[in-house]
Amino acid sequence: MSAKIKYSDEPVGPVKVVPDFLPAPEELVFKEDTVKVTIALSKESVEFFKQEAEKHHTQYQKMIRRLLDAYTLAHKQPLTKRSSRRRKHGDSRGG
């Protein structure tokens, strides 16, 4: 057990007022621009995401949405010279 704190009635010294820098609670809620869609997924995939979501205390739909967002971001980037993307059929550059 730690030692008891002894308080004294001494002056504290100059006090500096710090402006409130914390965001308002409504600013902490990240609202995403979403569109509702209907999609048929395999039962195995949905069960996987439900199990993982439960482990990580989140929603499985959110996990699927983030996965699709990551895929989109990765494929929006310009292709590099070492891209593994296949050439169109009949491309004269060989391969």
N, CA and C of each residue as an Amber inpcrd file, in Angstrom:
protein
   285
   0.8420000  -1.1820000   0.0000000   0.0000000   0.0000000   0.0000000
   0.8820000   1.2380000   0.0000000   0.5040000   2.2460000  -0.7740000
   1.3290000   3.4510000  -0.8770000   1.1300000   4.3570000   0.3350000
   2.0920000   5.2360000   0.5250000   2.0460000   6.1660000   1.6450000
   0.9080000   7.1610000   1.4540000   0.3180000   7.5860000   2.5560000
  -0.7640000   8.5570000   2.4860000  -0.2250000   9.9090000   2.0410000
  -1.0280000  10.6160000   1.2660000  -0.6460000  11.9500000   0.8180000
  -0.9990000  12.9320000   1.9170000  -0.0480000  13.7790000   2.2500000
  -0.2840000  14.7970000   3.2740000  -0.4930000  16.1280000   2.5610000
  -1.6650000  16.6900000   2.7380000  -1.9810000  17.9690000   2.1270000
  -1.6530000  19.0860000   3.0930000  -1.1530000  20.1860000   2.5350000
  -0.8640000  21.3490000   3.3610000  -1.6820000  22.5230000   2.8560000
  -1.7860000  23.5310000   3.6620000  -2.5810000  24.7050000   3.3110000
  -1.6520000  25.8170000   2.8520000  -0.7400000  25.4990000   1.9420000
   0.2270000  26.4730000   1.4620000  -0.2330000  27.0320000   0.1240000
   0.2850000  28.1960000  -0.2590000  -0.0720000  28.7450000  -1.5680000
   0.4590000  27.8460000  -2.6880000  -0.3040000  27.7510000  -3.7450000
   0.0490000  26.8820000  -4.8560000   1.0410000  27.5530000  -5.7880000
   0.9740000  28.8300000  -5.9080000   1.8530000  29.5530000  -6.8210000
   1.0390000  30.0620000  -8.0070000   1.7380000  30.6170000  -9.0190000
   1.0000000  31.1610000 -10.1520000   0.2500000  30.0470000 -10.8910000
  -0.9950000  30.3360000 -11.2360000  -1.8420000  29.3650000 -11.9190000
  -1.9580000  29.7700000 -13.3800000  -1.7810000  28.8200000 -14.2580000
  -1.9010000  29.0780000 -15.6930000  -3.1790000  28.4080000 -16.1890000
  -4.0480000  29.1840000 -16.8060000  -5.2820000  28.6410000 -17.3530000
  -4.9800000  28.0760000 -18.7340000  -5.3160000  26.8220000 -18.9210000
  -5.0880000  26.1420000 -20.1910000  -6.4080000  26.0980000 -20.9420000
  -6.4250000  26.5760000 -22.2020000  -7.6830000  26.5380000 -22.9530000
  -8.1270000  25.0940000 -23.1920000  -9.4270000  24.9110000 -23.2850000
  -9.9820000  23.5840000 -23.5330000  -9.5810000  23.1510000 -24.9330000
  -8.7700000  22.1060000 -25.0220000  -8.2730000  21.6470000 -26.3250000
  -8.9260000  20.3440000 -26.7580000  -9.7540000  19.7730000 -25.8970000
 -10.3880000  18.5040000 -26.2420000 -11.5460000  18.7280000 -27.2110000
 -11.7020000  17.8400000 -28.1800000 -12.8130000  17.9860000 -29.1180000
 -14.1490000  17.6880000 -28.4310000 -15.1930000  18.2690000 -28.9640000
 -16.5320000  17.9940000 -28.4550000 -16.8800000  16.5360000 -28.7670000
 -17.7220000  15.9120000 -27.9510000 -18.0680000  14.5100000 -28.2000000
 -18.5680000  14.2380000 -29.6180000 -19.3370000  15.1530000 -30.1740000
 -19.8520000  14.9300000 -31.5340000 -18.7450000  14.9320000 -32.5890000
 -17.6190000  15.5300000 -32.2580000 -16.4880000  15.5110000 -33.1830000
 -15.7210000  14.1870000 -33.1250000 -15.9900000  13.3860000 -32.1110000
 -15.3150000  12.1060000 -31.9700000 -16.0240000  10.9820000 -32.7230000
 -17.2180000  11.2570000 -33.1740000 -17.9750000  10.2590000 -33.9240000
 -17.6290000  10.4340000 -35.3910000 -16.9710000   9.4260000 -35.9490000
 -16.5460000   9.4970000 -37.3340000 -17.6950000   9.0620000 -38.2290000
 -18.2750000   9.9970000 -38.9150000 -19.3640000   9.6730000 -39.8200000
 -18.7940000   9.4660000 -41.2060000 -19.0970000   8.3080000 -41.7570000
 -18.6210000   7.9920000 -43.0840000 -19.7300000   8.2590000 -44.0820000
 -19.3440000   8.6730000 -45.2610000 -20.2980000   8.8610000 -46.3410000
 -20.5730000   7.4810000 -46.9160000 -21.7200000   6.9080000 -46.5890000
 -22.0010000   5.5340000 -46.9850000 -23.2170000   5.4620000 -47.9030000
 -23.3050000   4.3600000 -48.6050000 -24.4350000   4.0540000 -49.4760000
 -24.8870000   2.6480000 -49.1220000 -26.1780000   2.4760000 -48.8730000
 -26.6890000   1.1430000 -48.5550000 -26.8070000   0.3220000 -49.8300000
 -26.3290000  -0.9280000 -49.7510000 -26.4330000  -1.8610000 -50.8750000
 -26.9080000  -3.2070000 -50.3470000 -27.4490000  -3.9900000 -51.2440000
 -27.7990000  -5.3610000 -50.9120000 -26.8080000  -6.2510000 -51.6380000
 -26.2060000  -7.1720000 -50.8910000 -25.2000000  -8.0430000 -51.4740000
 -25.3590000  -9.4370000 -50.8660000 -25.1980000 -10.4440000 -51.6760000
 -25.2460000 -11.8220000 -51.1970000 -23.8080000 -12.3040000 -51.0050000
 -23.4770000 -12.6790000 -49.7720000 -22.1390000 -13.1700000 -49.4490000
 -22.2430000 -14.6390000 -49.0510000 -21.1360000 -15.3370000 -49.1400000
 -21.1500000 -16.7410000 -48.7290000 -21.3470000 -16.8130000 -47.2160000
 -22.0130000 -17.8530000 -46.7940000 -22.2580000 -18.0590000 -45.3700000
 -20.9340000 -18.1370000 -44.6150000 -19.9440000 -18.7980000 -45.2180000
 -18.6270000 -18.9470000 -44.5990000 -17.9800000 -17.5820000 -44.3480000
 -18.0660000 -16.6900000 -45.3200000 -17.4740000 -15.3550000 -45.1660000
 -18.1610000 -14.5700000 -44.0550000 -19.4740000 -14.6070000 -44.0420000
 -20.2200000 -13.8540000 -43.0290000 -19.9090000 -14.4040000 -41.6390000
 -19.8660000 -15.6990000 -41.4920000 -19.5480000 -16.3020000 -40.1880000
 -18.1390000 -15.9180000 -39.7450000 -17.2010000 -15.9120000 -40.6830000
 -15.8300000 -15.5040000 -40.3590000 -15.8160000 -14.0740000 -39.8060000
 -16.4610000 -13.1520000 -40.5190000 -16.4530000 -11.7570000 -40.0820000
 -17.1980000 -11.5800000 -38.7660000 -18.2620000 -12.3220000 -38.5600000
 -18.9950000 -12.2300000 -37.2930000 -18.1100000 -12.6940000 -36.1320000
 -17.3890000 -13.7930000 -36.3220000 -16.5060000 -14.2980000 -35.2650000
 -15.3810000 -13.3150000 -34.9740000 -14.7640000 -12.7790000 -36.0240000
 -13.6730000 -11.8160000 -35.8310000 -14.1840000 -10.5330000 -35.1890000
 -15.3510000 -10.0890000 -35.5940000 -15.9220000  -8.8690000 -35.0250000
 -16.1820000  -9.0470000 -33.5340000 -16.6710000 -10.2160000 -33.1540000
 -16.9230000 -10.4710000 -31.7410000 -15.6290000 -10.4490000 -30.9430000
 -14.5660000 -11.0290000 -31.4930000 -13.2550000 -11.0300000 -30.8260000
 -12.7420000  -9.6210000 -30.5880000 -13.0170000  -8.7370000 -31.5590000
 -12.4600000  -7.3820000 -31.5090000 -13.4850000  -6.3320000 -31.0870000
 -14.6270000  -6.8060000 -30.6100000 -15.6730000  -5.9240000 -30.0790000
 -16.0800000  -4.8360000 -31.0790000 -16.4040000  -5.2690000 -32.2730000
 -16.8390000  -4.3300000 -33.3070000 -17.9500000  -4.9770000 -34.1170000
 -18.4110000  -4.2880000 -35.1410000 -19.4830000  -4.8030000 -35.9900000
 -18.8870000  -5.4540000 -37.2260000 -19.4520000  -6.5940000 -37.6050000
 -18.9010000  -7.3070000 -38.7630000 -19.1000000  -6.5200000 -40.0460000
 -20.2110000  -5.7670000 -40.1510000 -20.4340000  -4.9650000 -41.3490000
 -19.3510000  -3.9010000 -41.4950000 -18.9310000  -3.3440000 -40.3780000
 -17.8800000  -2.3220000 -40.3930000 -16.5600000  -2.9230000 -40.8680000
 -16.2830000  -4.1540000 -40.4360000 -15.0530000  -4.8230000 -40.8670000
 -15.0720000  -5.0650000 -42.3730000 -16.2120000  -5.5180000 -42.8840000
 -16.3250000  -5.7590000 -44.3240000 -16.1670000  -4.4470000 -45.0880000
 -16.7920000  -3.3840000 -44.5790000 -16.6930000  -2.0740000 -45.2340000
 -15.2420000  -1.5980000 -45.2570000 -14.5300000  -1.7690000 -44.1460000
 -13.1200000  -1.3380000 -44.0920000 -12.2480000  -2.1690000 -45.0280000
 -12.5580000  -3.4560000 -45.1400000 -11.8260000  -4.3090000 -46.0680000
 -12.0160000  -3.8200000 -47.5000000 -13.2460000  -3.5140000 -47.8620000
 -13.5180000  -3.0150000 -49.2140000 -12.8680000  -1.6510000 -49.4350000
 -12.8750000  -0.8020000 -48.4100000 -12.2160000   0.5040000 -48.5230000
 -10.7100000   0.3340000 -48.7410000 -10.0880000  -0.6040000 -48.0160000
  -8.6490000  -0.8450000 -48.1770000  -8.3480000  -1.3690000 -49.5740000
  -9.1880000  -2.2610000 -50.0710000  -9.0200000  -2.7930000 -51.4230000
  -9.1230000  -1.6690000 -52.4480000 -10.1320000  -0.8230000 -52.2630000
 -10.3360000   0.3070000 -53.1720000  -9.1360000   1.2340000 -53.1700000
  -8.6450000   1.5690000 -51.9930000  -7.4940000   2.4640000 -51.8740000
  -6.2650000   1.8720000 -52.5540000  -6.0440000   0.5850000 -52.3510000
  -4.8730000  -0.0640000 -52.9400000  -4.9460000  -0.0730000 -54.4620000
  -6.1260000  -0.2050000 -55.0070000  -6.2610000  -0.3020000 -56.4590000
  -6.5040000   1.0450000 -57.1340000  -6.7040000   2.0950000 -56.3590000
  -6.8310000   3.4330000 -56.9310000  -5.4710000   4.0390000 -57.2290000
  -4.4230000   3.5050000 -56.5840000  -3.0790000   4.0370000 -56.7660000
  -2.6150000   3.7770000 -58.1940000  -1.8310000   4.6770000 -58.7640000
  -1.3160000   4.4510000 -60.1220000  -0.4700000   3.1850000 -60.1650000
  -0.5440000   2.4820000 -61.2580000   0.2390000   1.2630000 -61.4150000
   1.7140000   1.6030000 -61.5730000   2.5700000   0.7780000 -60.9920000
   4.0100000   0.9960000 -61.1120000   4.5370000   0.2000000 -62.3020000
   5.7930000   0.4290000 -62.6540000   6.4070000  -0.2920000 -63.7660000
   6.4650000  -1.7820000 -63.4840000   6.5340000  -2.1730000 -62.2180000
   6.6490000  -3.5840000 -61.8550000   5.2850000  -4.1780000 -61.5410000
   4.2420000  -3.5840000 -62.0540000   2.8990000  -4.0660000 -61.7860000
   2.7170000  -5.4960000 -62.2750000   1.9520000  -6.2620000 -61.5470000
   1.6830000  -7.6410000 -61.9420000   0.3740000  -7.7330000 -62.7150000
  -0.2110000  -6.6060000 -63.0470000  -1.4680000  -6.6070000 -63.7900000
  -1.2320000  -7.2200000 -65.1650000  -2.1270000  -8.0880000 -65.5740000
  -1.9890000  -8.7870000 -66.8550000  -2.2630000  -7.8520000 -68.0210000
  -1.5960000  -8.1550000 -69.1180000  -1.8230000  -7.3890000 -70.3390000
  -3.0830000  -7.8790000 -71.0070000  -3.6850000  -7.0150000 -71.7750000
  -4.8860000  -7.4080000 -72.5340000  -4.5240000  -8.4340000 -73.5750000
  -5.4640000  -9.3080000 -73.8670000  -5.2670000 -10.3430000 -74.8860000
  -4.8850000  -9.7000000 -76.2100000  -3.8580000 -10.2070000 -76.8340000
  -3.4310000  -9.6770000 -78.1270000  -2.4380000  -8.5580000 -78.0270000
  -1.9360000  -8.2720000 -76.8330000  -0.9540000  -7.1990000 -76.6570000
   0.3270000  -7.6040000 -77.3610000   0.8810000  -6.7540000 -78.1690000
   2.0510000  -7.0790000 -79.0070000   3.3640000  -7.0060000 -78.2410000
   3.3310000  -6.6790000 -76.9460000   4.5660000  -6.5450000 -76.1890000
   5.0520000  -7.8930000 -75.6550000   4.4920000  -8.9660000 -76.0970000
   4.9760000 -10.2830000 -75.6490000   4.2430000 -10.7480000 -74.4180000
   4.6500000 -11.9180000 -73.9100000   4.1020000 -12.4030000 -72.6640000
   3.1620000 -13.4930000 -72.7790000
